[in-house]
Amino acid sequence: MPFDVDELRARFAGVARSLGSETDWDVADTGERPRVVILVSKEGHCLYDLLGRVASGELDADVRAVIGNHDVLADITRAHGIPFHHVPFTGDGTAAFAEIAKLVDEHDPHAVVLARFMRILPPELCAAWAGRAVNIHHSFLPSFVGARPYHQAYTRGVKLVGATCHYVTADLDAGPIIEQDVIRVDHRDAVSDMVRKGRDIEKVTLARGLRWHLENRVLVHGDRTVVF
């Protein structure tokens, strides 16, 4: 184009105003590499997968930092040349979440990825990161919300277990869904088998959902999404 992205935004603003006050719009610069911060706990399969995709060039993202409430994933993070911040939780977690918010906001990320981060974000962070906080939940939502979904699935004798990539909201595991997938299980599978099989689905589902978010292919409309 004969002008830069800032001028494009300025020119389009006039068009957007004519569409009415309820119109939300944004112009994304594809020349800007999207910034990502990842939150983790102890389980590393999703983190390993994302770091591998970034390192191979399959996922075009600038992972600025990984933040964990445990330090077990520090070595693999630093092996990829990415800073790791250990923020332990004590008490009600207020101080820890304040520190995490400070570390995240320093990078103004396009996505805050909860890669099996086993903590519930407080409402104020859900609001501050609305449309940017992306979570992977290890069930086919809306089934089996909350903790230990594989155990819930085993108890119910389901024949499919799945994973859901969704935006984080103040309602637990109820944010707009970006991507889902499933894998078949049967009566011979113990909970440990479901967990093992489910991890493969979690990795793929999170990678797909994050890619679509970073490529600006997701429109949120109420509790639903449109993915182009």
Phi and psi restraints in degrees (value plus and minus 20) as a CYANA .aco file:
   2 PRO   PHI    -100.4   -60.4
   2 PRO   PSI      -9.2    30.8
   3 PHE   PHI    -169.2  -129.2
   3 PHE   PSI     145.8   185.8
   4 ASP   PHI    -109.1   -69.1
   4 ASP   PSI     159.5   199.5
   5 VAL   PHI     -87.2   -47.2
   5 VAL   PSI     -51.3   -11.3
   6 ASP   PHI     -85.6   -45.6
   6 ASP   PSI     -59.6   -19.6
   7 GLU   PHI     -88.9   -48.9
   7 GLU   PSI     -56.7   -16.7
   8 LEU   PHI     -80.5   -40.5
   8 LEU   PSI     -64.1   -24.1
   9 ARG   PHI     -80.9   -40.9
   9 ARG   PSI     -63.5   -23.5
  10 ALA   PHI     -83.4   -43.4
  10 ALA   PSI     -62.1   -22.1
  11 ARG   PHI     -87.8   -47.8
  11 ARG   PSI     -60.7   -20.7
  12 PHE   PHI     -92.2   -52.2
  12 PHE   PSI     -44.1    -4.1
  13 ALA   PHI     -77.0   -37.0
  13 ALA   PSI     -57.9   -17.9
  14 GLY   PHI     -84.4   -44.4
  14 GLY   PSI     -60.4   -20.4
  15 VAL   PHI     -85.0   -45.0
  15 VAL   PSI     -63.0   -23.0
  16 ALA   PHI     -82.7   -42.7
  16 ALA   PSI     -58.7   -18.7
  17 ARG   PHI     -81.7   -41.7
  17 ARG   PSI     -52.8   -12.8
  18 SER   PHI     -91.5   -51.5
  18 SER   PSI     -33.8     6.2
  19 LEU   PHI    -106.5   -66.5
  19 LEU   PSI     -28.8    11.2
  20 GLY   PHI      92.0   132.0
  20 GLY   PSI     140.9   180.9
  21 SER   PHI     -91.6   -51.6
  21 SER   PSI     -37.7     2.3
  22 GLU   PHI    -107.5   -67.5
  22 GLU   PSI     -18.0    22.0
  23 THR   PHI    -100.6   -60.6
  23 THR   PSI     107.7   147.7
  24 ASP   PHI    -124.2   -84.2
  24 ASP   PSI     115.9   155.9
  25 TRP   PHI    -168.7  -128.7
  25 TRP   PSI     139.4   179.4
  26 ASP   PHI    -177.8  -137.8
  26 ASP   PSI     125.8   165.8
  27 VAL   PHI    -133.7   -93.7
  27 VAL   PSI      96.4   136.4
  28 ALA   PHI    -115.3   -75.3
  28 ALA   PSI     115.6   155.6
  29 ASP   PHI    -112.8   -72.8
  29 ASP   PSI      85.9   125.9
  30 THR   PHI     -90.1   -50.1
  30 THR   PSI     -29.8    10.2
  31 GLY   PHI    -100.2   -60.2
  31 GLY   PSI     -29.6    10.4
  32 GLU   PHI    -116.3   -76.3
  32 GLU   PSI      99.4   139.4
  33 ARG   PHI     -89.4   -49.4
  33 ARG   PSI     105.4   145.4
  34 PRO   PHI     -86.7   -46.7
  34 PRO   PSI     117.1   157.1
  35 ARG   PHI    -112.4   -72.4
  35 ARG   PSI     119.0   159.0
  36 VAL   PHI    -154.1  -114.1
  36 VAL   PSI     118.2   158.2
  37 VAL   PHI    -140.9  -100.9
  37 VAL   PSI     114.5   154.5
  38 ILE   PHI    -132.9   -92.9
  38 ILE   PSI     113.1   153.1
  39 LEU   PHI    -126.6   -86.6
  39 LEU   PSI     113.8   153.8
  40 VAL   PHI    -157.0  -117.0
  40 VAL   PSI     147.5   187.5
  41 SER   PHI    -141.1  -101.1
  41 SER   PSI    -126.7   -86.7
  42 LYS   PHI    -127.5   -87.5
  42 LYS   PSI     -57.8   -17.8
  43 GLU   PHI     -94.2   -54.2
  43 GLU   PSI     107.8   147.8
  44 GLY   PHI    -127.1   -87.1
  44 GLY   PSI     -20.2    19.8
  45 HIS   PHI     -82.4   -42.4
  45 HIS   PSI     -59.3   -19.3
  46 CYS   PHI     -90.7   -50.7
  46 CYS   PSI     -60.5   -20.5
  47 LEU   PHI     -83.7   -43.7
  47 LEU   PSI     -67.7   -27.7
  48 TYR   PHI     -74.7   -34.7
  48 TYR   PSI     -64.2   -24.2
  49 ASP   PHI     -84.7   -44.7
  49 ASP   PSI     -66.4   -26.4
  50 LEU   PHI     -84.8   -44.8
  50 LEU   PSI     -63.3   -23.3
  51 LEU   PHI     -83.6   -43.6
  51 LEU   PSI     -58.4   -18.4
  52 GLY   PHI     -84.8   -44.8
  52 GLY   PSI     -60.9   -20.9
  53 ARG   PHI     -86.6   -46.6
  53 ARG   PSI     -58.6   -18.6
  54 VAL   PHI     -87.7   -47.7
  54 VAL   PSI     -64.4   -24.4
  55 ALA   PHI     -83.0   -43.0
  55 ALA   PSI     -54.0   -14.0
  56 SER   PHI    -104.3   -64.3
  56 SER   PSI     -27.6    12.4
  57 GLY   PHI      66.1   106.1
  57 GLY   PSI     -18.3    21.7
  58 GLU   PHI     -89.5   -49.5
  58 GLU   PSI     -54.6   -14.6
  59 LEU   PHI    -135.9   -95.9
  59 LEU   PSI      93.1   133.1
  60 ASP   PHI    -103.8   -63.8
  60 ASP   PSI      73.9   113.9
  61 ALA   PHI    -169.7  -129.7
  61 ALA   PSI     128.6   168.6
  62 ASP   PHI    -123.7   -83.7
  62 ASP   PSI      76.1   116.1
  63 VAL   PHI     -97.7   -57.7
  63 VAL   PSI      86.2   126.2
  64 ARG   PHI     -98.8   -58.8
  64 ARG   PSI     -52.7   -12.7
  65 ALA   PHI    -185.2  -145.2
  65 ALA   PSI     135.2   175.2
  66 VAL   PHI    -140.3  -100.3
  66 VAL   PSI     111.9   151.9
  67 ILE   PHI    -140.9  -100.9
  67 ILE   PSI     108.9   148.9
  68 GLY   PHI    -150.1  -110.1
  68 GLY   PSI     123.9   163.9
  69 ASN   PHI    -103.8   -63.8
  69 ASN   PSI     -22.8    17.2
  70 HIS   PHI    -151.3  -111.3
  70 HIS   PSI     142.5   182.5
  71 ASP   PHI    -125.4   -85.4
  71 ASP   PSI      -7.5    32.5
  72 VAL   PHI     -88.5   -48.5
  72 VAL   PSI     -39.0     1.0
  73 LEU   PHI    -124.3   -84.3
  73 LEU   PSI      -4.9    35.1
  74 ALA   PHI     -87.6   -47.6
  74 ALA   PSI     -63.7   -23.7
  75 ASP   PHI     -83.8   -43.8
  75 ASP   PSI     -66.5   -26.5
  76 ILE   PHI     -85.8   -45.8
  76 ILE   PSI     -54.7   -14.7
  77 THR   PHI     -84.2   -44.2
  77 THR   PSI     -68.8   -28.8
  78 ARG   PHI     -89.1   -49.1
  78 ARG   PSI     -47.0    -7.0
  79 ALA   PHI     -83.1   -43.1
  79 ALA   PSI     -45.0    -5.0
  80 HIS   PHI    -112.2   -72.2
  80 HIS   PSI     -11.9    28.1
  81 GLY   PHI      54.8    94.8
  81 GLY   PSI       5.0    45.0
  82 ILE   PHI    -134.6   -94.6
  82 ILE   PSI     114.6   154.6
  83 PRO   PHI     -83.9   -43.9
  83 PRO   PSI     120.8   160.8
  84 PHE   PHI    -138.0   -98.0
  84 PHE   PSI     112.4   152.4
  85 HIS   PHI    -138.1   -98.1
  85 HIS   PSI     102.2   142.2
  86 HIS   PHI    -114.4   -74.4
  86 HIS   PSI      98.2   138.2
  87 VAL   PHI    -142.5  -102.5
  87 VAL   PSI      73.0   113.0
  88 PRO   PHI     -91.4   -51.4
  88 PRO   PSI     131.5   171.5
  89 PHE   PHI    -122.2   -82.2
  89 PHE   PSI     113.8   153.8
  90 THR   PHI    -155.4  -115.4
  90 THR   PSI     135.1   175.1
  91 GLY   PHI      40.2    80.2
  91 GLY   PSI    -154.8  -114.8
  92 ASP   PHI    -106.3   -66.3
  92 ASP   PSI     -20.4    19.6
  93 GLY   PHI      64.9   104.9
  93 GLY   PSI     -17.1    22.9
  94 THR   PHI     -80.1   -40.1
  94 THR   PSI     -67.0   -27.0
  95 ALA   PHI     -85.9   -45.9
  95 ALA   PSI     -58.3   -18.3
  96 ALA   PHI     -85.4   -45.4
  96 ALA   PSI     -64.5   -24.5
  97 PHE   PHI     -85.7   -45.7
  97 PHE   PSI     -53.6   -13.6
  98 ALA   PHI     -83.7   -43.7
  98 ALA   PSI     -60.3   -20.3
  99 GLU   PHI     -88.5   -48.5
  99 GLU   PSI     -61.1   -21.1
 100 ILE   PHI     -82.2   -42.2
 100 ILE   PSI     -64.3   -24.3
 101 ALA   PHI     -79.4   -39.4
 101 ALA   PSI     -60.8   -20.8
 102 LYS   PHI     -83.6   -43.6
 102 LYS   PSI     -65.5   -25.5
 103 LEU   PHI     -85.2   -45.2
 103 LEU   PSI     -61.1   -21.1
 104 VAL   PHI     -86.7   -46.7
 104 VAL   PSI     -68.9   -28.9
 105 ASP   PHI     -87.9   -47.9
 105 ASP   PSI     -38.9     1.1
 106 GLU   PHI     -79.6   -39.6
 106 GLU   PSI     -47.2    -7.2
 107 HIS   PHI    -120.7   -80.7
 107 HIS   PSI     -26.8    13.2
 108 ASP   PHI      23.0    63.0
 108 ASP   PSI      38.8    78.8
 109 PRO   PHI     -93.4   -53.4
 109 PRO   PSI     132.6   172.6
 110 HIS   PHI     -95.3   -55.3
 110 HIS   PSI     -43.4    -3.4
 111 ALA   PHI    -166.6  -126.6
 111 ALA   PSI     117.3   157.3
 112 VAL   PHI    -132.0   -92.0
 112 VAL   PSI      89.8   129.8
 113 VAL   PHI    -119.5   -79.5
 113 VAL   PSI     100.6   140.6
 114 LEU   PHI    -112.0   -72.0
 114 LEU   PSI      71.2   111.2
 115 ALA   PHI    -111.9   -71.9
 115 ALA   PSI      56.8    96.8
 116 ARG   PHI      41.8    81.8
 116 ARG   PSI      23.1    63.1
 117 PHE   PHI    -101.9   -61.9
 117 PHE   PSI      87.8   127.8
 118 MET   PHI    -108.8   -68.8
 118 MET   PSI      30.9    70.9
 119 ARG   PHI    -156.7  -116.7
 119 ARG   PSI     126.2   166.2
 120 ILE   PHI    -109.2   -69.2
 120 ILE   PSI     101.9   141.9
 121 LEU   PHI     -85.0   -45.0
 121 LEU   PSI     117.1   157.1
 122 PRO   PHI     -87.7   -47.7
 122 PRO   PSI     136.6   176.6
 123 PRO   PHI     -74.8   -34.8
 123 PRO   PSI     -55.9   -15.9
 124 GLU   PHI     -86.3   -46.3
 124 GLU   PSI     -53.9   -13.9
 125 LEU   PHI     -96.5   -56.5
 125 LEU   PSI     -54.9   -14.9
 126 CYS   PHI     -78.5   -38.5
 126 CYS   PSI     -60.1   -20.1
 127 ALA   PHI     -91.5   -51.5
 127 ALA   PSI     -62.9   -22.9
 128 ALA   PHI     -86.4   -46.4
 128 ALA   PSI     -53.3   -13.3
 129 TRP   PHI    -126.3   -86.3
 129 TRP   PSI       0.5    40.5
 130 ALA   PHI     -77.5   -37.5
 130 ALA   PSI     111.7   151.7
 131 GLY   PHI      59.6    99.6
 131 GLY   PSI     -20.7    19.3
 132 ARG   PHI    -143.9  -103.9
 132 ARG   PSI     -46.8    -6.8
 133 ALA   PHI    -101.0   -61.0
 133 ALA   PSI      98.1   138.1
 134 VAL   PHI    -136.6   -96.6
 134 VAL   PSI     105.8   145.8
 135 ASN   PHI    -137.0   -97.0
 135 ASN   PSI     130.2   170.2
 136 ILE   PHI    -131.7   -91.7
 136 ILE   PSI     101.3   141.3
 137 HIS   PHI    -129.8   -89.8
 137 HIS   PSI     116.8   156.8
 138 HIS   PHI    -109.2   -69.2
 138 HIS   PSI      33.4    73.4
 139 SER   PHI    -179.2  -139.2
 139 SER   PSI     146.7   186.7
 140 PHE   PHI    -107.9   -67.9
 140 PHE   PSI      67.1   107.1
 141 LEU   PHI     -80.1   -40.1
 141 LEU   PSI     129.5   169.5
 142 PRO   PHI    -105.3   -65.3
 142 PRO   PSI      -7.9    32.1
 143 SER   PHI     -97.4   -57.4
 143 SER   PSI     122.0   162.0
 144 PHE   PHI      38.1    78.1
 144 PHE   PSI      39.3    79.3
 145 VAL   PHI     -95.2   -55.2
 145 VAL   PSI     145.9   185.9
 146 GLY   PHI      59.6    99.6
 146 GLY   PSI    -174.1  -134.1
 147 ALA   PHI    -102.4   -62.4
 147 ALA   PSI     135.2   175.2
 148 ARG   PHI      33.2    73.2
 148 ARG   PSI      30.3    70.3
 149 PRO   PHI     -84.7   -44.7
 149 PRO   PSI     -52.1   -12.1
 150 TYR   PHI     -86.2   -46.2
 150 TYR   PSI     -56.4   -16.4
 151 HIS   PHI     -86.4   -46.4
 151 HIS   PSI     -59.7   -19.7
 152 GLN   PHI     -83.1   -43.1
 152 GLN   PSI     -61.6   -21.6
 153 ALA   PHI     -85.4   -45.4
 153 ALA   PSI     -59.9   -19.9
 154 TYR   PHI     -82.7   -42.7
 154 TYR   PSI     -63.4   -23.4
 155 THR   PHI     -81.1   -41.1
 155 THR   PSI     -56.5   -16.5
 156 ARG   PHI    -104.5   -64.5
 156 ARG   PSI     -27.0    13.0
 157 GLY   PHI      47.0    87.0
 157 GLY   PSI      17.7    57.7
 158 VAL   PHI     -88.1   -48.1
 158 VAL   PSI     140.0   180.0
 159 LYS   PHI    -126.2   -86.2
 159 LYS   PSI     -26.5    13.5
 160 LEU   PHI    -156.3  -116.3
 160 LEU   PSI     116.6   156.6
 161 VAL   PHI    -139.3   -99.3
 161 VAL   PSI     133.2   173.2
 162 GLY   PHI    -166.8  -126.8
 162 GLY   PSI    -192.2  -152.2
 163 ALA   PHI    -162.1  -122.1
 163 ALA   PSI     131.8   171.8
 164 THR   PHI    -153.8  -113.8
 164 THR   PSI     105.2   145.2
 165 CYS   PHI    -118.6   -78.6
 165 CYS   PSI     103.8   143.8
 166 HIS   PHI    -166.7  -126.7
 166 HIS   PSI     142.4   182.4
 167 TYR   PHI     -96.8   -56.8
 167 TYR   PSI     125.9   165.9
 168 VAL   PHI    -105.5   -65.5
 168 VAL   PSI     112.0   152.0
 169 THR   PHI    -150.6  -110.6
 169 THR   PSI     156.1   196.1
 170 ALA   PHI     -89.2   -49.2
 170 ALA   PSI     -39.5     0.5
 171 ASP   PHI    -105.2   -65.2
 171 ASP   PSI     100.3   140.3
 172 LEU   PHI     -77.3   -37.3
 172 LEU   PSI     103.5   143.5
 173 ASP   PHI      34.3    74.3
 173 ASP   PSI      12.1    52.1
 174 ALA   PHI    -145.0  -105.0
 174 ALA   PSI      -7.9    32.1
 175 GLY   PHI     -93.1   -53.1
 175 GLY   PSI     145.6   185.6
 176 PRO   PHI     -74.8   -34.8
 176 PRO   PSI     111.8   151.8
 177 ILE   PHI    -105.1   -65.1
 177 ILE   PSI     110.2   150.2
 178 ILE   PHI    -115.5   -75.5
 178 ILE   PSI     -66.4   -26.4
 179 GLU   PHI    -173.9  -133.9
 179 GLU   PSI     130.0   170.0
 180 GLN   PHI    -163.5  -123.5
 180 GLN   PSI     136.5   176.5
 181 ASP   PHI    -176.2  -136.2
 181 ASP   PSI     144.4   184.4
 182 VAL   PHI    -158.3  -118.3
 182 VAL   PSI     144.5   184.5
 183 ILE   PHI    -161.3  -121.3
 183 ILE   PSI     126.2   166.2
 184 ARG   PHI    -100.3   -60.3
 184 ARG   PSI     120.1   160.1
 185 VAL   PHI    -150.7  -110.7
 185 VAL   PSI     148.3   188.3
 186 ASP   PHI    -164.8  -124.8
 186 ASP   PSI    -193.6  -153.6
 187 HIS   PHI     -84.4   -44.4
 187 HIS   PSI     -38.6     1.4
 188 ARG   PHI     -99.6   -59.6
 188 ARG   PSI     -34.9     5.1
 189 ASP   PHI    -101.6   -61.6
 189 ASP   PSI     107.1   147.1
 190 ALA   PHI    -101.1   -61.1
 190 ALA   PSI     154.0   194.0
 191 VAL   PHI     -77.6   -37.6
 191 VAL   PSI     -60.0   -20.0
 192 SER   PHI     -82.9   -42.9
 192 SER   PSI     -54.5   -14.5
 193 ASP   PHI     -87.8   -47.8
 193 ASP   PSI     -61.0   -21.0
 194 MET   PHI     -82.6   -42.6
 194 MET   PSI     -61.4   -21.4
 195 VAL   PHI     -82.3   -42.3
 195 VAL   PSI     -65.3   -25.3
 196 ARG   PHI     -82.5   -42.5
 196 ARG   PSI     -67.5   -27.5
 197 LYS   PHI     -86.5   -46.5
 197 LYS   PSI     -59.6   -19.6
 198 GLY   PHI     -85.3   -45.3
 198 GLY   PSI     -51.1   -11.1
 199 ARG   PHI     -80.8   -40.8
 199 ARG   PSI     -57.0   -17.0
 200 ASP   PHI     -82.6   -42.6
 200 ASP   PSI     -61.3   -21.3
 201 ILE   PHI     -89.1   -49.1
 201 ILE   PSI     -58.7   -18.7
 202 GLU   PHI     -78.3   -38.3
 202 GLU   PSI     -66.5   -26.5
 203 LYS   PHI     -81.0   -41.0
 203 LYS   PSI     -69.0   -29.0
 204 VAL   PHI     -86.1   -46.1
 204 VAL   PSI     -63.2   -23.2
 205 THR   PHI     -84.5   -44.5
 205 THR   PSI     -63.1   -23.1
 206 LEU   PHI     -84.6   -44.6
 206 LEU   PSI     -63.6   -23.6
 207 ALA   PHI     -81.5   -41.5
 207 ALA   PSI     -63.0   -23.0
 208 ARG   PHI     -83.5   -43.5
 208 ARG   PSI     -69.5   -29.5
 209 GLY   PHI     -81.4   -41.4
 209 GLY   PSI     -62.6   -22.6
 210 LEU   PHI     -85.0   -45.0
 210 LEU   PSI     -62.1   -22.1
 211 ARG   PHI     -78.2   -38.2
 211 ARG   PSI     -68.2   -28.2
 212 TRP   PHI     -83.5   -43.5
 212 TRP   PSI     -57.6   -17.6
 213 HIS   PHI     -83.9   -43.9
 213 HIS   PSI     -67.4   -27.4
 214 LEU   PHI     -88.6   -48.6
 214 LEU   PSI     -45.0    -5.0
 215 GLU   PHI    -108.0   -68.0
 215 GLU   PSI     -12.4    27.6
 216 ASN   PHI      37.6    77.6
 216 ASN   PSI      20.4    60.4
 217 ARG   PHI    -120.9   -80.9
 217 ARG   PSI     -16.8    23.2
 218 VAL   PHI    -134.1   -94.1
 218 VAL   PSI     104.6   144.6
 219 LEU   PHI    -130.3   -90.3
 219 LEU   PSI     109.8   149.8
 220 VAL   PHI    -117.7   -77.7
 220 VAL   PSI     107.9   147.9
 221 HIS   PHI    -151.7  -111.7
 221 HIS   PSI      79.1   119.1
 222 GLY   PHI      45.0    85.0
 222 GLY   PSI    -144.8  -104.8
 223 ASP   PHI    -113.6   -73.6
 223 ASP   PSI     -11.4    28.6
 224 ARG   PHI    -141.4  -101.4
 224 ARG   PSI     146.8   186.8
 225 THR   PHI    -147.7  -107.7
 225 THR   PSI     134.4   174.4
 226 VAL   PHI    -135.3   -95.3
 226 VAL   PSI     102.2   142.2
 227 VAL   PHI    -131.1   -91.1
 227 VAL   PSI     100.1   140.1
